[in-house]
Amino acid sequence: MSETYEGVVSVGVDLGTSTSKFCDGTRVLYFSSVAGDPLTEELENSWRRMNRSTDHRWLHNLSLWDYVRKGWRYVGAMTRSSQRHQWFTEGGVLQNFNDAYLALQAGIFLLGEEQGKPLGRVALGFGMPIKGGEQALERFLDQVRERLVTRDDKRWMDIRAKNVSTAEEREESIEVVFSLVQFQAYGAYMVLLFSKFDMKLYNTYIVDIGHGTWISLPVVENEADIILADSMSSGIHAITSNIGQALFESSGQKVKIQEQRIMEKVAAGLREIEVPGAGVFNFEAMLDAECEGLADDIMKKIRMDVAALGAKGVSLDYFAISGGGSRLVFDKLKPRIAEFFNWDSKMADERIVGRDTLPVDDRFANTVGLMLLARDQIALDLDQDVDPAIEISEVVSDNM
């Protein structure tokens, strides 16, 4: 049995609403969950003529051969050169399985590129949007299996990649030893299981606040409660969009500020933005009010779910608040949860956990946890102790 898993790399795959994230145990790699137009020969030649960038890395110039649609497709940073962006997840639902599969290939290819050689053999732990339910998970997993090629009684993922900047092409075959699938947010629970929980099972309610959605996921006796799990289309994007509209009105409808500019200010901890011709606007009060409203909405869902779990005789041990947006909402949501359960500050600090408790950046908790899910399955199959180490030394993005 040990030979079955020799040289296997456990890879966490989080196909999120805004970004797709991948983890191989030592690094996290992510890019936008979007595919671009088909890469025609004319577009490719035009790109090379017009491109003045000295960055010729695969991460910034990647296209992949789509074996189903018989053509090259922009992926990752190259999608910014496309006239039409196609988000393959929206509103917590996986919209396009073909584009999602290309993203999977891109992540596996680029992880290999970053480490200097192809991954070779992989065990995949998938995180999928919750909204489509369990059937959507199985449909995508079936699609992945259908795309794999059987050779020598093994399952292979054939990848054909092109660096659009240099015209270099590569073909790789990666053996997929096995694939597991779970809902997004379950990865954050796995990170806690391997770190704070010391592999003990605690009933945990996960709130994952992302860019496009926020997710609620109760995990009871190590299993996701798919009846209560949900994904709401009101993440940080909704907050910054509302602020952008308010600033537009404050400027006398002179300038429409891009949501991305506001997001960049928020991420940098800044609360002022200049509107050309209209002055400098401080949006701190707007941001605070929006975050208070989001905390109220999340708390309503928590109260309903706690009542539903209580009716089944289930009590919760921990609440975990993760995701890139948690840093804006954690301090507002924590006192609401504590008040609901009548917990004092010491009890709240112990049972309501966030970014300070997680051993990884909360933005990447899910993909790291999904990597741990695959690693845990290998240990179970071999009847060995699982490796609990979480040592992420590098984060790579197509924005860098």
C-alpha positions in Angstrom: 0.0 0.0 0.0 2.8 2.4 0.8 4.0 2.3 -2.8 0.6 3.5 -3.9 1.3 7.0 -2.4 5.0 7.3 -3.0 5.9 10.7 -4.3 2.3 12.0 -4.2 1.8 15.7 -3.6 -1.4 16.6 -1.7 -3.0 19.6 -3.4 -5.8 21.8 -2.0 -8.1 23.3 -4.7 -10.5 26.1 -3.7 -12.5 27.2 -6.7 -13.8 30.4 -5.1 -16.2 33.0 -6.4 -13.5 35.7 -6.8 -10.2 33.7 -6.9 -9.2 30.1 -7.4 -6.5 29.1 -4.8 -4.2 26.1 -4.8 -1.9 24.8 -2.1 0.8 22.1 -2.4 1.8 22.1 1.3 4.6 24.7 1.1 3.1 27.4 -1.1 -0.3 28.9 -2.0 -1.0 30.1 -5.6 -4.1 32.0 -6.7 -5.6 33.8 -9.6 -9.0 35.2 -10.6 -11.8 32.7 -11.2 -12.3 33.9 -14.7 -11.6 32.6 -18.2 -11.0 34.8 -21.2 -11.8 34.7 -24.9 -10.5 31.9 -27.1 -6.9 32.7 -28.1 -6.9 32.9 -31.8 -3.7 33.1 -33.9 -4.5 36.8 -34.7 -5.0 37.7 -31.1 -1.8 35.9 -30.1 0.3 37.7 -32.7 -1.3 41.0 -31.7 -0.5 40.4 -28.1 3.2 39.8 -28.8 3.4 43.0 -31.0 1.7 45.2 -28.3 3.2 43.6 -25.2 6.0 45.7 -23.8 6.3 43.8 -20.5 9.5 42.2 -19.5 7.6 39.7 -17.4 7.6 36.5 -19.4 6.7 34.1 -16.6 4.1 31.4 -17.2 2.0 32.8 -14.3 1.5 36.0 -16.2 1.3 34.7 -19.8 -0.6 31.4 -19.5 -3.0 29.9 -22.0 -4.2 26.3 -22.0 -5.4 24.0 -24.7 -9.1 23.2 -24.2 -9.5 19.6 -25.3 -13.3 19.9 -25.3 -13.7 23.1 -27.2 -10.6 22.5 -29.4 -8.8 25.8 -28.9 -6.5 27.8 -26.7 -8.0 29.7 -23.8 -6.7 32.6 -21.7 -6.2 31.8 -18.0 -5.2 33.8 -15.0 -3.4 37.1 -15.7 -3.9 36.7 -19.4 -7.7 37.2 -19.0 -7.0 40.9 -18.4 -6.2 41.1 -22.1 -9.5 39.6 -23.1 -12.5 41.7 -24.2 -14.9 39.4 -22.4 -14.3 38.0 -18.9 -16.3 34.9 -17.9 -16.5 34.3 -14.2 -17.0 30.5 -13.8 -18.4 30.9 -10.3 -21.1 33.5 -9.4 -23.4 33.9 -6.5 -21.9 30.8 -4.8 -22.7 28.6 -7.8 -20.3 27.0 -10.2 -21.4 28.3 -13.6 -19.1 26.7 -16.1 -17.6 23.3 -15.6 -15.3 23.6 -18.6 -13.7 26.8 -17.4 -13.4 25.5 -13.9 -11.6 22.4 -15.2 -9.2 24.7 -17.1 -8.6 26.6 -13.8 -7.8 23.3 -12.1 -5.3 22.4 -14.9 -3.8 25.9 -14.6 -3.3 25.6 -10.9 -1.6 22.2 -11.1 0.6 23.3 -14.0 1.6 26.6 -12.3 2.4 24.9 -8.9 4.8 22.7 -10.8 6.3 25.6 -12.6 6.9 27.4 -9.3 8.7 24.4 -7.8 10.8 24.0 -10.9 9.4 20.6 -12.1 5.9 19.1 -12.8 4.1 17.8 -9.7 4.1 14.3 -11.2 1.5 12.6 -8.9 -1.2 14.4 -7.0 -4.0 13.7 -4.6 -6.6 16.4 -4.9 -8.8 17.9 -2.2 -11.5 20.1 -3.8 -13.5 22.9 -2.3 -16.6 23.8 -4.2 -19.3 26.5 -3.9 -22.1 25.5 -1.5 -25.1 26.9 -3.3 -25.3 24.2 -5.9 -25.5 21.6 -3.2 -24.1 18.0 -3.1 -25.2 17.2 -6.6 -23.1 20.0 -8.1 -20.1 18.7 -6.2 -20.6 15.2 -7.7 -21.2 16.5 -11.2 -18.0 18.4 -11.2 -16.0 15.5 -9.8 -17.6 13.3 -12.5 -16.5 15.8 -15.1 -12.9 15.7 -13.8 -12.9 11.9 -13.9 -14.3 11.9 -17.5 -11.4 14.2 -18.6 -8.7 12.0 -17.2 -7.1 9.5 -19.5 -6.4 5.9 -18.4 -2.9 4.6 -19.2 -1.2 1.6 -17.5 -4.2 1.3 -15.1 -3.5 4.8 -13.9 -5.5 8.0 -14.3 -3.7 10.9 -16.0 -4.5 14.6 -16.5 -3.0 15.7 -19.8 -2.1 19.4 -19.9 -1.0 21.4 -22.9 0.2 24.9 -22.0 1.5 27.9 -24.0 3.4 30.9 -22.8 1.8 33.6 -25.0 4.7 36.0 -24.4 7.4 33.6 -25.6 5.3 31.2 -27.7 6.8 28.3 -25.8 4.6 25.2 -25.5 4.7 22.4 -23.0 2.9 19.2 -22.5 2.6 17.5 -19.2 0.8 14.4 -17.8 0.0 14.4 -14.1 -1.2 11.3 -12.4 -4.2 11.9 -10.3 -4.1 9.3 -7.6 -7.5 10.3 -6.0 -9.8 13.2 -5.7 -11.9 14.3 -2.7 -14.5 17.0 -2.7 -15.9 19.1 0.1 -17.8 22.4 0.4 -15.9 25.6 0.7 -15.3 26.7 4.3 -14.8 23.1 5.3 -11.1 23.7 4.7 -11.0 26.3 7.5 -12.4 23.6 9.8 -9.6 21.3 8.7 -7.0 23.9 9.6 -8.4 24.2 13.1 -8.7 20.4 13.4 -4.9 20.1 12.7 -3.9 23.1 14.8 -6.1 24.4 17.6 -8.1 21.2 18.0 -5.1 18.9 18.1 -7.1 16.4 15.9 -10.0 16.3 18.4 -13.5 16.6 16.9 -15.5 19.7 18.0 -18.8 20.9 16.5 -17.8 24.1 14.8 -19.7 26.8 13.0 -17.7 28.3 10.1 -18.4 31.8 8.8 -16.3 32.4 5.7 -16.4 36.0 4.5 -15.1 36.4 1.0 -15.0 39.0 -1.8 -18.2 37.9 -3.6 -20.1 35.9 -1.0 -20.2 34.9 2.7 -20.6 31.3 3.6 -22.1 29.7 6.7 -21.2 26.0 7.4 -21.9 24.0 10.5 -19.6 21.1 10.9 -21.1 18.5 13.3 -19.1 15.4 14.3 -16.6 16.1 11.5 -19.4 16.2 8.8 -20.6 19.3 7.0 -24.3 20.0 7.6 -25.4 20.5 4.0 -29.0 21.2 5.0 -28.0 24.4 6.9 -25.0 25.4 4.8 -25.5 28.4 2.6 -23.8 31.0 0.5 -24.9 34.6 0.4 -24.1 37.0 -2.5 -23.2 39.9 -0.2 -19.5 39.7 0.6 -16.9 42.5 0.6 -17.7 43.3 -3.1 -21.2 44.4 -2.1 -19.8 46.6 0.6 -17.3 48.4 -1.6 -19.8 48.7 -4.4 -22.2 50.4 -2.1 -19.5 52.8 -0.9 -18.6 53.5 -4.5 -22.2 54.5 -5.2 -22.3 56.7 -2.1 -19.1 58.5 -3.2 -20.5 58.9 -6.7 -23.5 60.7 -5.2 -21.4 62.7 -2.8 -19.3 64.0 -5.7 -22.4 65.3 -7.4 -22.4 62.4 -9.8 -19.2 63.7 -11.4 -16.9 60.7 -11.0 -17.7 57.0 -10.8 -14.9 55.4 -8.7 -14.0 51.8 -9.6 -14.8 49.3 -6.9 -11.3 48.0 -7.2 -9.8 51.3 -6.1 -11.9 51.3 -3.0 -10.9 47.7 -2.3 -7.2 48.6 -2.6 -7.7 51.4 -0.1 -9.5 49.1 2.3 -6.9 46.4 2.0 -4.2 48.9 2.8 -6.0 50.2 5.9 -6.8 53.6 4.3 -10.1 55.3 4.5 -9.7 58.2 2.2 -10.0 58.4 -1.5 -9.5 61.4 -3.9 -12.2 62.1 -6.4 -10.7 64.2 -9.2 -12.4 67.6 -9.4 -14.4 66.9 -6.3 -11.9 66.6 -3.5 -10.9 64.0 -0.9 -13.6 61.8 0.7 -13.4 59.9 3.9 -15.5 56.7 3.7 -14.7 55.3 7.1 -18.2 55.9 8.5 -19.7 54.3 5.4 -17.5 51.3 5.7 -18.3 50.9 9.4 -22.0 51.1 8.7 -21.8 48.5 5.9 -19.8 46.1 8.1 -22.3 46.5 10.9 -25.1 45.6 8.5 -23.2 42.6 7.3 -22.6 41.4 10.9 -26.3 41.8 11.6 -27.2 39.6 8.5 -24.7 36.9 9.5 -26.0 36.9 13.1 -29.5 36.4 11.9 -28.4 33.3 10.1 -26.4 32.1 13.1 -29.5 32.4 15.4 -31.7 30.4 13.0 -29.1 27.7 12.5 -28.4 27.4 16.3 -32.1 26.9 16.8 -32.3 24.3 14.1 -29.3 22.4 15.5 -30.7 22.6 19.0 -33.9 21.0 17.8 -31.7 18.1 16.7 -29.9 18.0 20.0 -26.7 19.4 18.7 -24.7 22.1 20.5 -21.7 24.0 19.1 -18.3 24.1 20.6 -16.7 26.8 18.5 -17.4 29.6 16.0 -14.7 30.3 13.4 -14.7 33.4 11.3 -12.4 33.3 8.3 -11.9 34.6 4.8 -10.4 37.7 3.4 -13.3 39.8 4.7 -13.2 38.6 8.2 -10.7 41.3 9.3 -13.4 43.9 8.6 -16.3 42.0 10.3 -14.7 39.9 13.1 -14.7 42.6 15.8 -18.4 43.4 15.0 -19.6 39.8 14.8 -17.8 38.4 17.9 -19.7 40.6 20.5 -23.0 39.7 18.8 -22.3 36.0 19.2 -21.0 36.4 22.7 -24.2 38.3 23.7 -26.4 35.7 22.1 -24.8 32.9 24.2 -24.3 35.1 27.3 -20.5 34.4 27.2 -18.1 36.6 29.2 -15.0 37.9 27.5 -12.8 34.9 28.5 -15.3 32.4 27.1 -15.8 34.5 23.9 -12.0 34.6 23.4 -11.8 30.8 23.7 -14.8 29.8 21.6 -15.0 32.5 18.9 -11.8 32.2 16.8 -10.5 34.1 13.9 -7.3 35.2 12.1 -5.2 35.4 15.3 -5.9 31.7 16.0 -5.3 30.3 12.5 -1.7 29.3 11.7 -2.2 30.6 8.1 -3.5 33.8 6.5 -7.3 33.6 6.8 -7.6 34.3 3.1 -6.0 31.0 2.4 -7.4 28.9 5.2 -9.7 26.9 2.9 -7.2 25.9 0.3 -4.6 24.9 3.0 -7.3 22.9 4.8 -8.3 21.1 1.6 -4.7 20.1 1.1 -4.8 18.7 4.7 -8.0 16.8 3.7 -6.1 15.0 1.0 -3.1 14.4 3.2 -5.4 13.0 5.9 -6.9 10.6 3.5 -3.5 9.2 2.6 -2.7 8.7 6.2 -6.0 6.9 6.8 -5.4 4.6 3.8 -2.0 3.7 5.1 -3.1 3.4 8.7 -0.5 5.9 9.7 -0.5 9.0 11.8 -1.3 12.1 9.8 1.3 14.8 9.5 -0.2 17.9 11.2 2.5 20.3 10.0 1.3 23.5 8.3 4.3 25.3 6.8 3.4 27.7 4.1 6.5 29.6 3.1 5.4 31.3 -0.1 2.3 32.9 -1.6 2.2 33.5 -5.4 -0.4 35.4 -7.4 -0.9 36.5 -11.0 -1.2 40.0 -9.6 2.4 40.0 -8.4 
